[in-house]
Amino acid sequence: MLIQGIQLRKNTLNIYLLTTLIGFAFGSILLLVMSILFNAGIIKDNEYTVAVVGTLMSLILFFAVYVFWGMSELNTNFNKFIGFGMTRKKFFLQELFSSYAFIGISMLAIFVLYYIELAILKIPFYRQFVYEELFTSKVLMLVLLCVVICAPILRMFLGSLLLKYGNSKGFWIIWALWMVGCMAPGYIQDTILREGPRNGMEEVVLRMVMAVRGVPKAVWIVIGFAVLAVFLIISWQMIRKKAVE
């Protein structure tokens, strides 16, 4: 099943790998140009440093393409494969397994690019600058592992929302979830925790935050996997009940 899913979606893997290379090339060229301008005296910065910008841009660009392009791809694949007689269960499993295979290969590629960039930064031209460590190989490995575990389920969940509610309504649902995810942590930290609760709702939020502060890391990992499982179940229910358009 996995081999068949990869064969049916091999163009997707090519796009992911191309995305990582484009992001790496863009970051590397940007760092090179900035370093040349600094050497020429055009950029004046007493604390100018070099870093693995190519690796960082590769990861950012890949994740953006993987999630946002992947959402619409799920919709397209559903109508194509189900329309040709594939069962919903087989479609769901192939989408999930091929997504894990593709992102695993892509994250491995980024990890290899990280060491290539470290080697590039050791050439004489870059060694004249101070190296700033954005992340160690251990931290990068943990980040890539989290992406491998979480991103396929996130793609499946967001793609299922678009599939069920359509591009227009589904987009606004996803936008609302995105805004809540982006703004809620800052609001809790800067307003509720710093200034104190101003109403009953903020008091409830404060109590919830204080209650979870002492939760051990192992418990958070279990909670995280439980949330992913819930997302996966919801995704399956939306796909199972969706008709082909």
C-alpha positions, 0 to 999 in steps of 0.5 A: 500500500505504501509503495503504491501510494508513493508511486501515485504521488511521486510528483508530490515528493519531487515538489517537496525536494525541490522546495527544500533546495530552493529554500536552501539556495535562496538562504545561501545566496542571501548570506553570500550577498550580505557577506560580500556587501559587508566586506565592501563596507556597504553594510556597516555592522560591528556585530555581523555574523554568519549562520546556517541561513540556507538550512533555516530558509529551507525548513521554513519554505518547505513547511509553508508549501507542505501545509498550505499546498498540501491542503488543496492537494488532498482535495484534488487527490480525493476527487481523483482517486475516489472518482476512479473507484478507490475506497475512502479507507484506502485513500485515507491510509495511502495519503497518511502513509505517503505523507509520512514517507515524503516528509521523512525523506524531505527532513532527511534532505534538510538534515544533510543540507545542514551539514553541507552548509556547515562545511561551506561556512568553514571555507576561508571567505566565511571563516573571517566572520563570527559564526552564530549558532542558530541551533545545534545538530541535536536541536535541529534533529528534535525539530525535524522529528517533531515536524515528521510526527506532527505535519502529516496529521496537521496536513490531513486535518486542514485538508479534510476541513477544506474538503468538507466545508469547501475552499471559501468556508474552509479557508475562514475556519482555518484562518480563525484557527491560525489566528487563535494559535498565533494570538492566544499565547501572546495575549495570555503572556502579555495581558492575563499573566502580566496584568492579571485577569479583568473578567470571569473568562480571563480568570478561568484562563489564568486558573487553567494556565496555573494548573498546567504549569507544573505538568511533567514533560512526559505528560505533555508528550502523552497529551500531544499524541492524544491531540494528534489522535483526535485530529486523525479521527476527526479527519477520517470522519470528514473524509469518510462522509464526504461525497465526490464532487 
